[in-house]
């Protein structure tokens, strides 16, 4: 399919989300759409997929001007979309999910499972998408679930596939597998629109790169362009991709975890005998695919989840199973994984969120009465120091962009005299500019001689920050290695191979 | 000016909802008044008939709302008479005095409920807590004798403690066993009603010489006297200063106090509250102690200023003040000042509705309908926006501030 978007413009009130965007995707081409969060990528895809209607411009498919009233029409015209968040029914089988909404039927309106299963086998064979049609989706790994999504699109005879940030949830190995699938799809003549903000992947796979910023196409690039060229196109200024760190000079041990066991709601030991040490002036990066116990580990450190056995020691003080307030007061800074759930009160003001975990500390309150003047002054100062973009410190934090919301948390935690920082997925969903900023702040904290534990499922981040790298798999530490270790080896460790086994 | 109106402005939405309430009320009057319907039945019978039909409509609806206003706020003619002659002030001020008397305990118990809503907890037990506060205060006020400077405060404190006790139970059950506060508070209401009957029918507190469900009257040293003296006939008492004090306290508590900040954080995001070191257990128990204590204060203020004793139907008539309070808190968006206005509105509609019924025969229930419609529209700003075609803004549904029934 040859897809052409001509001068697409979409406005929401006074905001122009897409401004005269024109791109062309040739048959068999992998066309990458690169842009920061909020650049207008999702809006454009929703326009293309019939979920939104453009104010100006037209969609041209194989030379024919087309209008989609809804996404069903887009699907019938051969456009398939794999969303960032999968739209699968977890308790259904692969077959049931793939045919959902388009079930082949026998007489009496019964679903023809046999035909459906055969169709799936045929399609998965054709494109090297190995999936067991009878498997239940919730038992599949994230990478395989994504294949089911792709299969679903292909089984509706998609000629153009839109992949929206498809690698965000995958291990390095799964990313490689996905890229192989994308290549074979392109080779068979399917067109692919690949949406991402990850520069490495774009360079690895795209035939053509279109960069959009603030709703406008700022240019196209060849995959041979360097990462920093792409980044500066995307952000609109020079970006430092590598954070400047002072020489690594670890001090004494400031944070220690011994044989920690933590159970989840189902009673499973999701953290299963973890031991870690972090030294002063060091960032220990904890890599691992989402869902291998990192979340629970961090919650246990912050006092939000009960520790079954083992100890957590900070600055020589046992903080195991202490209350969150005591742990915070003892000097732990915590950047939670889910910032909107645990880190911020979205309906409250920026100023209130900046004192969220120190509301009673002088000068913010005395004798049980809050000193709003001091809270505001503090907020104005931090907004300036940490470059938080907000119209007013009185605005609700929900009115800020994701990057600025995260800056509020970073500012709050790093400004309150902490000894040790635990940051969980500190840049998830942030744009390049904000990532750079958050990384720099964490490194400044380290350069001052403090210890940090940074949990991340992004290998780029792990390498950018870690002085040492620990890898977590299935609740256990599969190894603690030097940052000179190769991506491949860390990828294998993320899939369960231990560091010892790698050396053999 | 109209252009600047958006559906985001809660005050505007509330005012428009009020207008809609009266419009709906007008239609109900039209459809239930025989003379209006008769006039419309003959709409095409003669050239003058349509005009006549509309005139009858306006006369009836106008009279109803006029009586509602003069019965709850002030009668302009009487006001002018009093102003020019200096006579009859007692009569002139009676409507507004009645409205304030009705609103006084309502403000207090609605504030109690509003604080719990802002914390994300549904205190449906305001009625039971007010009743228990009334009982506790009435016992102290009637069965011991002290000089007024001590007796009145002690009586009020007894009321607060009674309500706090009733609040503590669901609070502690929720905090330590996870029992849902809605269920516990609803059921607790019934337990307290039963306890009320027991108390007013058993020897220590029952009015001596009575076999009915009536308790002892509190001594005058424990009463909140009428502001203008007994002889004026105006019932409005010093209780209104207590209600005003509660509004000021609640405003300070929610907007300025550290504990109130914890409460609001917990209400807006229990997860962020936990992560930032607020103990969910402590907050739950404290909310119910404070909310229950205030509800108890409302109960004893009602006793000390208006009824002077509790009987078997204390605070239970008209669906129960604690339930009206839920609606009032909703209308006032759980904010103390909003609750103050909403209570006055409900007081005026309640008192005015009775005056309307007496004067025109239109049932009092019309006032209830108007109250309900207003709350309905306030809770659905989208509807108001559509009806008045307000400039599109990010419509924010009324925040209940609770986490539902989970």
Interface residues (C-beta under 8 A of the other chain):
Chain A: X13 X302 X304 X323 X324 X325 X326 X327 X328 X329 X334 X336 X341 X342 X343 X344 X345 X346 X347 X348 X352 X356 X357 X359 X360 X365 X368 X369 X370 X372
Chain B: X252 X256 X257 X258 X259 X261 X262 X264 X265 X268 X269 X271 X272 X273 X274 X275 X276 X277 X278 X279 X392 X399
